[in-house]
C-alpha cells in the first residue's frame, strides 16, 4: 500500500460477548482512515460477520481460543486481517443465499458471508496448516479527484 | 454499549407490539428468538416489531425475523417492522429483504398492514 499506513491489532477471546470489542476496534480504525461515515456502519457489519463466523464455525462455539484482528488503514486500502486457530473454513466455498428459500424453509443462518461479499471489495482466505487461518477483508478507498493545475 | 432489551405489549385485534433496543447480534439474537417463539406458542402470530431504538443489527439478528416470518404468515399473521434507523434498514436492504418484509412508519400503519 502506498503512503502512510496506520496499523493496530487486538486479540479477543472466542466468545460472542466480545463482538462489541471487535466492532469498537473497527470503528476506531475507520475513523482514523479516510473512509466516509456512510461506509463505516457497513464495514463494521462485515467485520462482525467475519468474527461471528469464526466463533460459530471455526471454533464451533467452544469458549477457548482467541481471534487476532489486525487493521491497516492506508491511503489506498482499508485492510482487516483476522486470524484464528479454529477449524478450516473457506468462505469462497459458500454460495450466495436464495432469500425466498431462506424464508420458505425458516433458515436463519448462512447470510454473513454474503454480506461480507456485498460490502467489501475483496474477501480472501488463507489456510496455513498447523498454524492458523487468515481472513483478509479489503475495502479500496476512493481517491479524491486531483486538483487541476491552474491554466496559464 | 446500550443494554439489549425487549418489551412486549398487547395491542387491539391480538396484535403484539415488540420493542427492541440496543444491539441485536450473534450474542443477543437468542433472546429475540425466544420472545418470538414464546408468542407463537401462545398463538400470537401478528407481530409489530418497533426497531426505532435498535442501534445495530447483524445477519444473526435479521435471521431471527427471516426464520419466523414464514411461520407467522402460515398462521394468518405477519411480522411488520416499524421505524428502523437508516443503518438497520440498510442491513435488510443488503440482504434483499426489503421486498419480503413490510415496513411501517407508525403503529397505526403497522396494525393496518395486517388487513
Interface residues (C-beta under 8 A of the other chain):
Chain A: X16 X17 X19 X20 X23 X41 X42 X45 X48 X49 X52 X55 X56 X99 X100 X102 X103 X104 X105 X106 X107 X108 X109 X111 X112 X114 X115 X118 X119
Chain B: X1 X23 X25 X26 X27 X33 X56 X58 X59 X60 X62 X63 X64 X66 X67 X68 X69 X70 X71 X87 X90 X91 X94 X95 X96 X97 X100
